[in-house]
Amino acid sequence: MESATVQSASVVLIAGAVMAGALQAQNLESVAAYFDDQASGSSTIDGLNFAWATAVSPDGENVYACSGVNNIASGDEDDNAIAVFSRHVDGSLEFVQVLFDDDDTNDPGTADGLLSCRSVAVSPDGLHVYTAGSSDDAIGIFARAPGTGALNFLASVVDGQGGVDGLDGVESLAMTSDGSALFAVGRAEDALAAFSRNSATGALSFEDVEKNGLGGLTGLDRPLSVAVSPDDLHVYVASGSNANFGGSDALTVFEWDSAQTGLLFVDSYGEGDVQGQNTVDGLDQVSAVAVTPDGQHVYAASEVDTIGGPSGNGNDWIAVFDRNPATGELTWLQRIGGFRICPTSFFGADAESFLAVSGDGQRVFVTKNWEDNGVAMFARDSASGALTFLDGECEFDPGPIGMNLPRAMALDPGGVHLYVAGNTSDALAVLSTEAIFTDGFESGDASAWSATTL
């Protein structure tokens, strides 16, 4: 691959240089942070120790954050819980409630599906919330009160019980746009499981499972993230390695037959695969996948542990694919290597990256831990799928903002505020996506930006 120029309406980026256009650009700005054990009105915030994932309700009234770890010590207390917040128009939050897993050693509760919680999803109708308890091998099911957003634990579906399969080490959840189906990936058994959902009760019924290596299926070794196309026809899974475990380093595509409630393997796309004259690149240690709201593109994000030289182009961070809406098949378009997004930040661990796409499809947000500990915001060209770096916001740049080791994040329905789980901050960070500056870059320096493209 070779470094190439990438253009947008407002900024032209060339490796090692920047030319700012006349249009204003938006940047990220930390506006609030909510920490475990912090006072909130007459209550004390709880349930954010080892925070991992967030979700915003479809009505924008609530933010949910789940947390926990069962296999390592991260401090005095490791919550295995879901915290509930009410959300105000300005993006600020007020603590409402916390529910703990029944296996939590510090504050055992009555819920299930929260032990090492790794994902949280709110149904499109706003009536139910679902959690991925990785150490429970279970999905927790909660009823949501529309007025307050408070949760009531209903039940769980557990791997190996009642015919359920594919939830060993469940890591990520995704729902169809109509709320009729939920998909989950089981990291420990290289599986994708499909459930139908009863919209009245929230109950999940196991429908199908696909596992790596069975029936010619490839690319599903150590799945970490799942996403559904907006037309509900296809399911995408990111499966990747890290420093300690092997993985496919691939995206896998399945067709979802809602009439037959079944999954059909379409294809997989691995690091180094040849597509015509191009080679798939950007999927080494892939950890996240997202589909754009228009269904035209798929983005994947990978763990970054080096940023390369002065012009960036470190190891894999982001891969861009074109999507065929009819078949779900993917065509590789672009790789973006790791680069510094906050020049004055100084710390970051080797950890997974996470993705979020705005509801209008115009912006893509990606976490980056190595030497940044932050979130990057990109502008998306809806025609080509190309990404243009706009801004980054990082922990310790210049001070703590509750985003140490950022994990999964979620946008409000209007795309104004981004809610980020700060894993080792034991916090929920709030970023504004609409701060304005005029030169195209907050620092005026994009020398570390680089990409490879067709």
DRENDREN-984041 format. One line per 4 residues: their letters; for each residue x, y, z of C-alpha. Coordinates in nm, 3 decimals. Example, Ala and Ser with C-alpha at 12.3 -4.5 7.8 and 13.67 -1.06 7.14 Angstrom:
// DRENDREN-984041
AS> 1.230 -0.450 0.780 | 1.367 -0.106 0.714
// end
This chain:
// DRENDREN-984041
MESA> 0.000 0.000 0.000 | 0.108 0.358 -0.048 | 0.013 0.680 0.124 | -0.251 0.868 -0.069
TVQS> -0.436 1.195 -0.066 | -0.788 1.186 0.082 | -1.023 1.473 0.009 | -1.339 1.612 0.164
ASVV> -1.547 1.925 0.115 | -1.369 2.113 0.391 | -1.021 1.969 0.429 | -0.764 1.813 0.201
LIAG> -0.532 1.578 0.389 | -0.192 1.469 0.264 | 0.052 1.267 0.472 | 0.266 1.523 0.653
AVMA> 0.067 1.832 0.552 | -0.271 2.003 0.585 | -0.460 2.261 0.382 | -0.761 2.399 0.565
GALQ> -1.068 2.497 0.366 | -1.304 2.783 0.427 | -1.581 2.578 0.585 | -1.606 2.546 0.961
AQNL> -1.549 2.207 1.119 | -1.677 2.057 1.441 | -1.461 1.927 1.721 | -1.497 1.720 2.037
ESVA> -1.502 1.877 2.380 | -1.533 1.722 2.724 | -1.836 1.871 2.899 | -1.893 1.641 3.200
AYFD> -1.787 1.321 3.372 | -1.967 1.102 3.624 | -1.756 0.887 3.854 | -1.834 0.585 4.067
DQAS> -1.902 0.694 4.428 | -1.962 1.054 4.318 | -2.253 1.240 4.481 | -2.550 1.299 4.251
GSST> -2.824 1.499 4.419 | -2.934 1.302 4.724 | -2.780 0.982 4.583 | -2.433 0.844 4.523
IDGL> -2.343 0.712 4.181 | -2.277 0.339 4.181 | -2.221 0.067 3.923 | -1.941 0.231 3.722
NFAW> -1.642 0.046 3.861 | -1.468 -0.108 3.558 | -1.717 0.062 3.323 | -1.729 -0.102 2.981
ATAV> -2.033 -0.020 2.768 | -2.299 0.249 2.723 | -2.634 0.289 2.546 | -2.880 0.576 2.503
SPDG> -3.255 0.513 2.492 | -3.429 0.587 2.159 | -3.620 0.875 2.319 | -3.293 1.025 2.445
ENVY> -3.424 1.035 2.801 | -3.181 0.785 2.957 | -2.823 0.665 2.942 | -2.727 0.315 3.056
ACSG> -2.375 0.205 3.150 | -2.272 -0.147 3.241 | -1.955 -0.260 3.411 | -1.769 -0.537 3.582
VNNI> -1.491 -0.789 3.576 | -1.473 -1.137 3.720 | -1.121 -1.256 3.645 | -0.882 -0.978 3.748
ASGD> -0.854 -0.734 4.037 | -0.902 -0.373 3.928 | -0.924 -0.206 4.270 | -1.127 -0.211 4.587
EDDN> -1.447 -0.308 4.410 | -1.537 -0.446 4.071 | -1.900 -0.370 3.997 | -2.088 -0.619 3.787
AIAV> -2.380 -0.392 3.733 | -2.589 -0.163 3.515 | -2.621 0.201 3.614 | -2.920 0.407 3.501
FSRH> -2.909 0.784 3.441 | -3.172 1.033 3.333 | -3.049 1.261 3.056 | -3.117 1.633 3.019
VDGS> -3.130 1.835 2.698 | -2.785 1.981 2.761 | -2.639 1.629 2.780 | -2.594 1.628 3.157
LEFV> -2.697 1.324 3.359 | -2.860 1.244 3.688 | -2.814 0.909 3.860 | -3.135 0.706 3.890
QVLF> -3.057 0.348 3.984 | -2.810 0.059 3.990 | -2.875 -0.314 3.960 | -2.609 -0.573 4.046
DDDD> -2.551 -0.925 3.923 | -2.642 -1.201 4.166 | -2.284 -1.331 4.144 | -2.117 -0.999 4.226
TNDP> -1.893 -1.058 4.528 | -1.917 -0.707 4.674 | -2.283 -0.615 4.627 | -2.470 -0.928 4.519
GTAD> -2.802 -0.833 4.363 | -3.096 -1.014 4.211 | -3.018 -0.965 3.840 | -2.835 -1.194 3.599
GLLS> -2.642 -1.126 3.280 | -2.422 -0.858 3.437 | -2.113 -1.051 3.546 | -1.832 -0.892 3.344
CRSV> -2.089 -0.693 3.148 | -1.955 -0.613 2.801 | -2.252 -0.477 2.605 | -2.587 -0.309 2.663
AVSP> -2.868 -0.259 2.410 | -3.202 -0.081 2.433 | -3.486 -0.211 2.218 | -3.604 0.029 1.944
DGLH> -3.944 0.061 2.114 | -3.769 0.159 2.437 | -3.946 -0.106 2.643 | -3.657 -0.338 2.724
VYTA> -3.283 -0.336 2.792 | -3.048 -0.627 2.727 | -2.701 -0.689 2.869 | -2.416 -0.925 2.780
GSSD> -2.276 -1.091 3.091 | -1.953 -1.235 2.957 | -1.866 -1.428 3.274 | -2.231 -1.530 3.318
DAIG> -2.246 -1.667 2.962 | -2.586 -1.501 2.966 | -2.799 -1.219 2.831 | -2.989 -1.022 3.093
IFAR> -3.341 -0.901 3.011 | -3.480 -0.591 3.182 | -3.809 -0.404 3.157 | -3.767 -0.028 3.117
APGT> -4.009 0.221 3.269 | -4.074 0.480 2.994 | -4.121 0.766 3.240 | -3.808 0.729 3.451
GALN> -3.601 0.481 3.256 | -3.567 0.267 3.570 | -3.509 -0.103 3.512 | -3.668 -0.416 3.650
FLAS> -3.487 -0.747 3.597 | -3.710 -0.998 3.419 | -3.506 -1.302 3.320 | -3.191 -1.421 3.147
VVDG> -3.105 -1.660 2.867 | -2.803 -1.870 2.958 | -2.566 -2.072 2.744 | -2.641 -2.442 2.771
QGGV> -2.984 -2.397 2.927 | -3.308 -2.461 2.742 | -3.126 -2.533 2.417 | -2.947 -2.196 2.412
DGLD> -2.606 -2.210 2.245 | -2.333 -1.967 2.140 | -2.319 -1.746 2.452 | -1.999 -1.874 2.613
GVES> -1.812 -1.551 2.688 | -2.084 -1.336 2.528 | -1.919 -1.012 2.424 | -2.148 -0.798 2.209
LAMT> -2.518 -0.750 2.128 | -2.704 -0.598 1.832 | -3.072 -0.572 1.745 | -3.268 -0.539 1.423
SDGS> -3.423 -0.198 1.360 | -3.774 -0.334 1.420 | -3.669 -0.499 1.746 | -3.782 -0.843 1.634
ALFA> -3.441 -1.010 1.667 | -3.127 -0.987 1.878 | -2.782 -1.119 1.790 | -2.497 -1.203 2.027
VGRA> -2.139 -1.320 1.978 | -1.980 -1.571 2.212 | -1.607 -1.502 2.224 | -1.514 -1.827 2.402
EDAL> -1.690 -2.058 2.157 | -1.638 -1.866 1.832 | -2.011 -1.830 1.776 | -2.290 -1.602 1.659
AAFS> -2.629 -1.668 1.819 | -2.967 -1.540 1.699 | -3.278 -1.484 1.908 | -3.629 -1.371 1.824
RNSA> -3.781 -1.116 2.062 | -4.132 -1.091 2.202 | -4.195 -0.716 2.190 | -4.466 -0.734 2.456
TGAL> -4.271 -0.926 2.720 | -3.910 -0.874 2.608 | -3.852 -1.249 2.619 | -3.588 -1.396 2.388
SFED> -3.630 -1.727 2.205 | -3.319 -1.902 2.076 | -3.337 -1.950 1.698 | -2.998 -2.032 1.548
VEKN> -2.624 -2.044 1.603 | -2.326 -2.038 1.367 | -1.980 -2.150 1.479 | -1.638 -2.109 1.330
GLGG> -1.516 -2.411 1.135 | -1.857 -2.577 1.101 | -2.009 -2.616 0.755 | -1.726 -2.427 0.588
LTGL> -1.769 -2.117 0.803 | -1.451 -1.913 0.845 | -1.353 -1.584 1.003 | -1.533 -1.631 1.337
DRPL> -1.239 -1.715 1.563 | -1.269 -1.498 1.879 | -1.566 -1.275 1.783 | -1.575 -0.943 1.968
SVAV> -1.836 -0.724 1.800 | -2.163 -0.763 1.606 | -2.368 -0.518 1.398 | -2.685 -0.539 1.190
SPDD> -2.747 -0.362 0.859 | -3.025 -0.098 0.869 | -3.238 -0.306 0.631 | -3.213 -0.596 0.882
LHVY> -3.094 -0.831 0.605 | -2.735 -0.888 0.712 | -2.530 -0.937 1.026 | -2.161 -0.844 1.051
VASG> -1.913 -0.983 1.303 | -1.560 -0.866 1.384 | -1.329 -1.140 1.515 | -0.976 -1.050 1.615
SNAN> -0.661 -1.148 1.795 | -0.466 -0.959 2.059 | -0.128 -0.993 2.227 | -0.248 -1.292 2.430
FGGS> -0.498 -1.474 2.210 | -0.523 -1.572 1.847 | -0.819 -1.475 1.631 | -0.939 -1.455 1.274
DALT> -0.862 -1.084 1.222 | -1.161 -1.080 0.992 | -1.511 -0.957 0.924 | -1.777 -1.221 0.866
VFEW> -2.110 -1.163 0.690 | -2.434 -1.354 0.746 | -2.773 -1.323 0.584 | -3.062 -1.305 0.831
DSAQ> -3.376 -1.483 0.713 | -3.642 -1.333 0.939 | -3.914 -1.559 0.795 | -3.718 -1.874 0.874
TGLL> -3.542 -1.714 1.173 | -3.211 -1.849 1.049 | -2.857 -1.733 0.972 | -2.682 -1.807 0.643
FVDS> -2.308 -1.762 0.605 | -2.227 -1.527 0.316 | -1.851 -1.467 0.326 | -1.558 -1.364 0.542
YGEG> -1.291 -1.101 0.478 | -0.959 -1.149 0.652 | -0.643 -0.947 0.687 | -0.432 -1.012 0.376
DVQG> -0.714 -1.155 0.163 | -0.686 -1.062 -0.205 | -0.977 -0.883 -0.374 | -0.897 -0.836 -0.740
QNTV> -0.598 -0.603 -0.753 | -0.625 -0.508 -0.385 | -0.540 -0.670 -0.055 | -0.765 -0.638 0.247
DGLD> -0.579 -0.432 0.506 | -0.660 -0.275 0.842 | -0.804 -0.580 1.022 | -0.507 -0.693 1.230
QVSA> -0.644 -0.729 1.587 | -0.987 -0.606 1.474 | -1.224 -0.549 1.767 | -1.527 -0.354 1.643
VAVT> -1.762 -0.327 1.346 | -2.035 -0.078 1.250 | -2.269 -0.033 0.952 | -2.365 0.316 0.835
PDGQ> -2.733 0.421 0.860 | -2.764 0.433 0.480 | -2.626 0.078 0.456 | -2.359 0.177 0.205
HVYA> -2.045 0.125 0.412 | -1.903 -0.089 0.690 | -1.627 0.029 0.924 | -1.399 -0.186 1.137
ASEV> -1.167 -0.072 1.416 | -0.860 -0.251 1.548 | -0.640 -0.245 1.855 | -0.349 -0.004 1.813
DTIG> -0.012 -0.063 1.980 | 0.221 0.149 1.768 | 0.176 0.479 1.587 | 0.458 0.445 1.337
GPSG> 0.683 0.729 1.230 | 0.633 1.105 1.209 | 0.380 1.071 0.926 | 0.173 0.822 1.121
NGND> 0.074 0.506 0.935 | 0.127 0.288 1.241 | -0.033 -0.051 1.271 | -0.394 -0.113 1.175
WIAV> -0.665 0.108 1.327 | -0.956 0.155 1.084 | -1.069 -0.032 0.773 | -1.337 0.095 0.535
FDRN> -1.555 -0.129 0.319 | -1.821 -0.070 0.057 | -2.135 -0.280 0.115 | -2.354 -0.442 -0.148
PATG> -2.707 -0.388 -0.009 | -2.851 -0.680 -0.203 | -2.600 -0.947 -0.101 | -2.430 -0.795 0.202
ELTW> -2.091 -0.862 0.046 | -1.804 -0.622 0.116 | -1.538 -0.456 -0.098 | -1.231 -0.318 0.076
LQRI> -1.173 0.054 0.020 | -0.928 0.205 0.268 | -0.699 0.151 0.566 | -0.611 0.414 0.826
GGFR> -0.312 0.339 1.044 | -0.267 0.456 1.401 | -0.166 0.819 1.452 | -0.160 1.068 1.739
ICPT> -0.501 1.232 1.787 | -0.405 1.446 2.090 | -0.051 1.586 2.075 | -0.018 1.655 2.449
SFFG> -0.166 1.334 2.585 | 0.094 1.097 2.727 | -0.058 0.768 2.828 | -0.258 0.485 2.682
ADAE> -0.271 0.109 2.705 | -0.271 -0.156 2.436 | -0.647 -0.221 2.422 | -0.940 -0.278 2.188
SFLA> -1.089 0.004 1.981 | -1.462 0.078 1.963 | -1.684 0.248 1.702 | -1.993 0.467 1.685
VSGD> -2.161 0.624 1.380 | -2.390 0.927 1.403 | -2.754 0.879 1.311 | -2.718 1.098 1.003
GQRV> -2.416 0.896 0.891 | -2.198 1.204 0.859 | -1.954 1.132 1.141 | -1.767 0.827 1.268
FVTK> -1.619 0.807 1.618 | -1.338 0.568 1.708 | -1.162 0.512 2.040 | -0.784 0.495 2.045
NWED> -0.591 0.391 2.352 | -0.225 0.361 2.261 | -0.048 0.690 2.350 | -0.376 0.883 2.335
NGVA> -0.642 0.741 2.565 | -0.911 0.917 2.366 | -1.177 0.935 2.099 | -1.130 1.054 1.741
MFAR> -1.403 1.210 1.530 | -1.402 1.169 1.151 | -1.617 1.322 0.881 | -1.760 1.063 0.643
DSAS> -1.803 1.108 0.271 | -2.137 0.934 0.213 | -2.057 0.865 -0.151 | -1.709 0.713 -0.116
GALT> -1.705 0.615 0.251 | -1.370 0.794 0.294 | -1.297 0.934 0.640 | -1.144 1.273 0.719
FLDG> -1.003 1.331 1.066 | -1.167 1.626 1.242 | -1.059 1.620 1.604 | -0.967 1.412 1.907
ECEF> -1.041 1.440 2.277 | -0.820 1.256 2.524 | -0.764 1.182 2.889 | -0.475 1.389 3.036
DPGP> -0.502 1.644 2.753 | -0.452 1.848 2.959 | -0.627 1.679 3.256 | -0.845 1.385 3.354
IGMN> -1.192 1.381 3.198 | -1.318 1.040 3.312 | -1.204 0.863 2.996 | -0.901 0.660 3.104
LPRA> -0.902 0.348 2.884 | -1.214 0.440 2.681 | -1.443 0.153 2.592 | -1.778 0.126 2.416
MALD> -1.963 0.452 2.353 | -2.304 0.572 2.237 | -2.449 0.889 2.084 | -2.776 1.055 2.176
PGGV> -3.043 1.040 1.899 | -2.949 1.386 1.774 | -2.578 1.310 1.767 | -2.494 1.606 1.990
HLYV> -2.345 1.422 2.287 | -2.124 1.115 2.302 | -2.124 0.898 2.614 | -1.802 0.704 2.669
AGNT> -1.728 0.434 2.926 | -1.401 0.524 3.101 | -1.285 0.181 3.208 | -1.008 0.254 3.456
SDAL> -1.156 0.593 3.545 | -1.463 0.407 3.676 | -1.660 0.677 3.500 | -1.898 0.783 3.229
AVLS> -1.754 1.068 3.020 | -1.970 1.310 2.820 | -1.832 1.475 2.506 | -1.994 1.746 2.298
TEAI> -1.961 1.684 1.925 | -2.059 2.036 1.816 | -1.786 2.269 1.941 | -1.676 2.484 1.646
FTDG> -1.338 2.596 1.522 | -1.256 2.749 1.186 | -0.923 2.614 1.063 | -1.027 2.252 1.029
FESG> -0.804 2.129 1.311 | -0.798 2.229 1.677 | -0.421 2.222 1.686 | -0.371 2.327 1.324
DASA> -0.145 2.025 1.280 | -0.244 1.711 1.096 | 0.110 1.595 1.026 | 0.044 1.257 1.186
WSAT> -0.256 1.179 0.964 | -0.214 0.919 0.693 | -0.418 0.663 0.507 | -0.387 0.401 0.241
TL> -0.662 0.376 -0.015 | -0.735 0.247 -0.363
// end
